[in-house]
Amino acid sequence: MSAYTLNGKVALVTGGGTGLGLGGAKRLVEAGAFVYIVGRRQSVLDEAIKKLGANVRAIVADVSKKEDMVRVAATICAEKGKLDIIFSNAGYYKGAKLEDVTEEYFDAIVNVNLKGQMFTVQAMLPIMNDGGSIILTSSMTAFIGLPEYTGYAATKAAVIGMAKVWTTELKSRKIRVNVISPGAIPTEGYETVQGMTPEQVKEFAEKCAAEIPVGRVGRAEEIGDSVVFLGSDASSFINGVNLVVDGGQTQVYAGNL
Ligand SMILES: NC(=O)c1ccc[n+]([C@@H]2O[C@H](COP(=O)([O-])OP(=O)(O)OC[C@H]3O[C@@H](n4cnc5c(N)ncnc54)[C@H](OP(=O)(O)O)[C@@H]3O)[C@@H](O)[C@H]2O)c1
């Protein structure tokens, strides 16, 4: 049972088939919302639907293609007539050293993490209810200078700026725009995108846990809890913020732990 109620609300979660998107979709459904999840792999979305149960529908689409997101908006409009919450979460987070960054790699990162979030929101605006809530996904990587993450950090920092502009542009429609910056939360992508072995993920999680005041890495549902909060009226006076959900990892000097 959720602490906040989203009964009657319609939500979109990009990258909702796995990881933080799935955690977000789970919590949104539990709070009473009808949730659309988007991803590129039908099989992954099918599995997610099985886990999520009722009040969820999957649409195969690529956030980096504007026409796909316009199609998603048309489908939601035809079925529900409106949208209340966007959790723009789909992301690509493979690293590359500065000297190894290729144009192809840089374009791929920008296309998903930045262009994807830009046109997801733009495509949904015509069907978005006034008073709705937009939640963009950044990362603690945007502001910690992590080596080998030039492209990723750049896109995630850009998202924070984009959200602030939209906060003022959407003022007249009373649509709030906030950002979530997750910390270390092992998900499917650590293996499928980053290429880590399960042992490497375990080692990484242990190393991070030692640097996190909460004493452990995060869980996808904990991002989901923040999504529900920012999507609900419980956060009605919170607008334009970057909510860092990292167990305190970037809030303290690690040497003090
Ligand atoms: N996990 C962490 O530690 C962490 C920390 C900070 C920030 N983040 C951010 O949180 C978000 C989710 O990360 P995650 O760890 O949950 O990653 P994940 O496990 O790799 O999940 C990413 C999801 O996005 C979908 N996706 C990727 N590219 C897409 C595209 N072009 N169009 C539509 N869907 C797409 C993937 O499905 P398909 O491949 O089937 O499309 C997948 O379901 C990302 O934005 C990431 O940068 C994660």
The ligand as an SDF file (V2000), in Angstrom:
LIG
                    3D

 48 52  0  0  0  0  0  0  0  0999 V2000
   21.1310    2.0850  -11.9510 N   0  0  0  0  0  0  0  0  0  0  0  0
   21.9100    3.0920  -11.5610 C   0  0  0  0  0  0  0  0  0  0  0  0
   22.8520    2.9190  -10.7500 O   0  0  0  0  0  0  0  0  0  0  0  0
   21.6540    4.4770  -12.0940 C   0  0  0  0  0  0  0  0  0  0  0  0
   22.2870    5.5490  -11.4460 C   0  0  0  0  0  0  0  0  0  0  0  0
   22.0580    6.8310  -11.9050 C   0  0  0  0  0  0  0  0  0  0  0  0
   21.2020    7.0460  -12.9790 C   0  0  0  0  0  0  0  0  0  0  0  0
   20.6030    5.9810  -13.5900 N   0  0  0  0  0  0  0  0  0  0  0  0
   19.7000    6.2730  -14.7020 C   0  0  0  0  0  0  0  0  0  0  0  0
   18.4750    5.6350  -14.4630 O   0  0  0  0  0  0  0  0  0  0  0  0
   17.8590    5.2650  -15.6880 C   0  0  0  0  0  0  0  0  0  0  0  0
   17.5250    3.7930  -15.6800 C   0  0  0  0  0  0  0  0  0  0  0  0
   18.6930    3.0580  -15.4830 O   0  0  0  0  0  0  0  0  0  0  0  0
   18.6750    1.5010  -15.1650 P   0  0  0  0  0  0  0  0  0  0  0  0
   19.8260    1.2510  -14.2700 O   0  0  0  0  0  0  0  0  0  0  0  0
   17.3430    1.0690  -14.7430 O   0  0  0  0  0  0  0  0  0  0  0  0
   19.0370    0.9370  -16.6040 O   0  0  0  0  0  0  0  0  0  0  0  0
   18.6420   -0.4160  -17.3770 P   0  0  0  0  0  0  0  0  0  0  0  0
   18.5140   -1.5330  -16.4140 O   0  0  0  0  0  0  0  0  0  0  0  0
   19.6350   -0.5360  -18.4720 O   0  0  0  0  0  0  0  0  0  0  0  0
   17.2450   -0.0490  -17.9580 O   0  0  0  0  0  0  0  0  0  0  0  0
   17.1200    0.9010  -18.9930 C   0  0  0  0  0  0  0  0  0  0  0  0
   15.7790    0.6860  -19.6590 C   0  0  0  0  0  0  0  0  0  0  0  0
   15.6390    1.6830  -20.6580 O   0  0  0  0  0  0  0  0  0  0  0  0
   15.2340    1.0680  -21.8660 C   0  0  0  0  0  0  0  0  0  0  0  0
   15.7960    1.8270  -22.9690 N   0  0  0  0  0  0  0  0  0  0  0  0
   17.1090    2.0370  -23.2390 C   0  0  0  0  0  0  0  0  0  0  0  0
   17.2300    2.7550  -24.3470 N   0  0  0  0  0  0  0  0  0  0  0  0
   15.9830    3.0160  -24.7800 C   0  0  0  0  0  0  0  0  0  0  0  0
   15.4580    3.7040  -25.8930 C   0  0  0  0  0  0  0  0  0  0  0  0
   16.2580    4.2880  -26.8080 N   0  0  0  0  0  0  0  0  0  0  0  0
   14.1240    3.7820  -26.0420 N   0  0  0  0  0  0  0  0  0  0  0  0
   13.2990    3.1900  -25.1430 C   0  0  0  0  0  0  0  0  0  0  0  0
   13.7370    2.5220  -24.0780 N   0  0  0  0  0  0  0  0  0  0  0  0
   15.0590    2.4360  -23.9010 C   0  0  0  0  0  0  0  0  0  0  0  0
   15.7760   -0.3600  -21.8120 C   0  0  0  0  0  0  0  0  0  0  0  0
   14.9470   -1.2670  -22.5410 O   0  0  0  0  0  0  0  0  0  0  0  0
   15.2570   -1.6190  -24.0890 P   0  0  0  0  0  0  0  0  0  0  0  0
   16.7400   -1.9160  -24.1700 O   0  0  0  0  0  0  0  0  0  0  0  0
   14.4060   -2.8070  -24.3500 O   0  0  0  0  0  0  0  0  0  0  0  0
   14.8620   -0.4280  -24.8660 O   0  0  0  0  0  0  0  0  0  0  0  0
   15.6640   -0.6660  -20.3270 C   0  0  0  0  0  0  0  0  0  0  0  0
   14.4120   -1.2090  -20.0040 O   0  0  0  0  0  0  0  0  0  0  0  0
   18.8520    5.6690  -16.7790 C   0  0  0  0  0  0  0  0  0  0  0  0
   18.4940    6.9280  -17.2780 O   0  0  0  0  0  0  0  0  0  0  0  0
   20.1660    5.7530  -16.0460 C   0  0  0  0  0  0  0  0  0  0  0  0
   21.0460    6.6130  -16.6720 O   0  0  0  0  0  0  0  0  0  0  0  0
   20.8160    4.7110  -13.1690 C   0  0  0  0  0  0  0  0  0  0  0  0
  1  2  1  0
  2  3  2  0
  2  4  1  0
  4  5  1  0
  4 48  2  0
  5  6  2  0
  6  7  1  0
  7  8  2  0
  8  9  1  0
  8 48  1  0
  9 10  1  0
  9 46  1  0
 10 11  1  0
 11 12  1  0
 11 44  1  0
 12 13  1  0
 13 14  1  0
 14 15  2  0
 14 16  1  0
 14 17  1  0
 17 18  1  0
 18 19  2  0
 18 20  1  0
 18 21  1  0
 21 22  1  0
 22 23  1  0
 23 24  1  0
 23 42  1  0
 24 25  1  0
 25 26  1  0
 25 36  1  0
 26 27  1  0
 26 35  1  0
 27 28  2  0
 28 29  1  0
 29 30  1  0
 29 35  2  0
 30 31  1  0
 30 32  2  0
 32 33  1  0
 33 34  2  0
 34 35  1  0
 36 37  1  0
 36 42  1  0
 37 38  1  0
 38 39  2  0
 38 40  1  0
 38 41  1  0
 42 43  1  0
 44 45  1  0
 44 46  1  0
 46 47  1  0
M  CHG  2   8   1  16  -1
M  END
$$$$
